[in-house]
Amino acid sequence: MKKLIFPLLGLVALLAGGAAGYVLRPHPETAEADPEEQVTPPDYVKLNNQFVVPVLDQGRVVSMVILSLSLEVTAGTSEKVYETEPKLRDAFLQVLFDHSNAGGFRGSFTDGANLVLLRRALLEAAKGVLADAVSDVLIVEMVRQDS
């Protein structure tokens, strides 16, 4: 009887493992995504003109910051961005001027934390104009020219 217990336990464990593998296997109908559910990649829209922002110190212009921006938008909404570009530029300029007046373009203006704050403020302004069509604002180029 002792000789049969260990092989019998091994057989039971093997059957239990096989049954668990069968039950937990991925089902083919859920493993493949439907074409309707596939995620479409976003569009990237580069705004036509650069943004020029003065940096003031005691009422005098001490330098100029020039930026180029692009927007990450949902697929198919690029035309909407170009239609609302004047309103977008106005909102972005307000954010950029506020950032400049708060000292954001002085010193180490390319610091990561500083740019995160600027991107977040630009994204909020873009969402105010385009709602959920925009998902990110990309700073493509940025240069400061001191006088």
ChimeraX attribute file (.defattr): number of C-alpha atoms within 10 A of each C-alpha:
attribute: neighborCount
match mode: 1-to-1
recipient: residues
	/A:1	5
	/A:2	6
	/A:3	7
	/A:4	8
	/A:5	10
	/A:6	11
	/A:7	11
	/A:8	11
	/A:9	11
	/A:10	11
	/A:11	12
	/A:12	12
	/A:13	12
	/A:14	12
	/A:15	12
	/A:16	12
	/A:17	12
	/A:18	12
	/A:19	11
	/A:20	11
	/A:21	11
	/A:22	10
	/A:23	10
	/A:24	9
	/A:25	8
	/A:26	10
	/A:27	9
	/A:28	8
	/A:29	8
	/A:30	8
	/A:31	8
	/A:32	8
	/A:33	11
	/A:34	9
	/A:35	7
	/A:36	7
	/A:37	7
	/A:38	8
	/A:39	8
	/A:40	10
	/A:41	10
	/A:42	17
	/A:43	15
	/A:44	18
	/A:45	18
	/A:46	19
	/A:47	16
	/A:48	11
	/A:49	10
	/A:50	14
	/A:51	16
	/A:52	17
	/A:53	21
	/A:54	19
	/A:55	24
	/A:56	16
	/A:57	12
	/A:58	6
	/A:59	7
	/A:60	9
	/A:61	13
	/A:62	14
	/A:63	16
	/A:64	18
	/A:65	19
	/A:66	14
	/A:67	17
	/A:68	17
	/A:69	19
	/A:70	16
	/A:71	23
	/A:72	19
	/A:73	22
	/A:74	16
	/A:75	13
	/A:76	11
	/A:77	17
	/A:78	19
	/A:79	10
	/A:80	12
	/A:81	21
	/A:82	15
	/A:83	10
	/A:84	12
	/A:85	15
	/A:86	11
	/A:87	16
	/A:88	21
	/A:89	17
	/A:90	12
	/A:91	17
	/A:92	20
	/A:93	17
	/A:94	15
	/A:95	19
	/A:96	23
	/A:97	17
	/A:98	15
	/A:99	18
	/A:100	19
	/A:101	15
	/A:102	11
	/A:103	14
	/A:104	20
	/A:105	24
	/A:106	17
	/A:107	8
	/A:108	9
	/A:109	17
	/A:110	15
	/A:111	11
	/A:112	10
	/A:113	10
	/A:114	14
	/A:115	15
	/A:116	12
	/A:117	13
	/A:118	19
	/A:119	17
	/A:120	13
	/A:121	18
	/A:122	24
	/A:123	20
	/A:124	20
	/A:125	21
	/A:126	24
	/A:127	16
	/A:128	14
	/A:129	17
	/A:130	18
	/A:131	11
	/A:132	11
	/A:133	20
	/A:134	24
	/A:135	16
	/A:136	18
	/A:137	23
	/A:138	16
	/A:139	16
	/A:140	11
	/A:141	11
	/A:142	15
	/A:143	13
	/A:144	18
	/A:145	11
	/A:146	10
	/A:147	7
